[in-house]
Amino acid sequence: MSEFYKLIEFIRSEVNKSLKSLKFPDKPAYLYQPIRYAIDAKGKRFRPILVHLAGRSTNVDPDALMNISLAIELLHSFTLVHDDIMDNDTVRHGKITIHEKWDSSTAILAGDGIYTLAQIVLNDLPNNINKVSRYFNKTTLEICEGQALDKEFEHDKNITEDMYLDMVEKKTGALLGASAVLPAIYNDEKEQLIDIYEQFGRCLGKGFQIHDDILEVTADSQTMGKSLGSDITEGKQTIMVIKARNEFPDKWNDLISSSSKLALFDNICEFFKKTGILEDSRSIANSYFNSSIEHLNNLNGVDTAELVQLVQLIQKRTY
C-alpha cells in the first residue's frame, strides 16, 4: 500500500472514531437510535478526507480540521437521510435506509437531529466560528436548492444539459466546494486562494456526481452499497438520460414505452452502452476532474500533491 493510501485510510479511521465518540443522549430512543444508526454507517468519507487534505496543504491545525470534517460529514449524512425518503431508496452504505427500517417521520426527525449535531460540532472551533458557520449554512441552503431542482426536474423532458449541470453544482458541487474551502476560510487565507479552493472543490463535485451517475448503470448494488436503478426509473434527469432523449429521441421513446417495468433498467443500461452515451458522459466527468486539477495548479507555493492524488482516486473509483 502506498503512503498516500495509508494516509487516506488513517484519516478515514480517525474520522470514524471521532464520529463514534460524539456525545449525545440515549433517550428519547425515537430520535437517537436512528441518528446513531446513520452515523455508524460505513461511508467512504471522501468529504472529510478532502477537508483534511485541503487543510494539510495550508498547515491548518489538525484538531480544527477534525471539527470541520465531522460537521461536513454530518451535513452529508443529513442530506442522505432526507434524500433517501424523497427518492424511495431502500439501501444506503450497505444498510437498510432509516425510513425503511423505521418510518419516514422517524427519518425526517433523525436528519434534523444530525444537522443540529453538525452545528454543535462547528461551535467547538476555537477561531473564526462566524465565518465558517456562515459559509457552512450558505452551503446547506445551496444543497437544498439542488435537491429541489432535482425533484422539479423529474419526468421533465425539457431539462437541458446546462440545467442539469447547474443542479449538480448545487446538490453535489457545493458540499465538495465547502469541504475544500472551509479550512482556508478558518485559516483566514486571502480571497484569491479561497476562491481557487472553492472552484477546485466544485469542479471535483460535478465530476464526482456525473461519475456517480455512470456507476449507477455500470456497478452492482452490492459493490456500491446502495440500491441502484431508482434514480432512472423514478424519472431522474441524469446527463445520460438527457443525451439519450436529445440524440436518439425516437429510439429512446420506443425503449421507454416498450420495456416492462422489470426490464426497463437493464434495457436503459444497455442502450447507454451501445449508443456511446456512456463514454460521452465519462468524458464530461473527466473534463471536470481535469478542471479541478487545473485550479490546483494555480495555487502557487502550495503543495497540492495529495489533493491531486485524491482527485485521481475519486476519478478511478468503482463504487
Secondary structure, 3 states (H helix, E strand, C coil): CCHHHHHHHHHHHHHHHHHHCCCCCCCCHHHHHHHHHHHCCCCCCHHHHHHHHHHHHCCCCHHHHHHHHHHHHHHHHHHHHHHHHHHCCCEECCEECHHHHCCHHHHHHHHHHHHHHHHHHHCCCCCCHHHHHHHHHHHHHHHHHHHHHHHHHCCCCCCCHHHHHHHHHHHHHHHHHHHHHHHHHHCCCCHHHHHHHHHHHHHHHHHHHHHHHHHHHHCCHHHHCCCCCHHHHCCCCCHHHHHHHHHCHHHHHHHHHHCCCCCHHHHHHHHHHHHCHHHHHHHHHHHHHHHHHHHHCCCCCCCCHHHHHHHHHHHHCCC
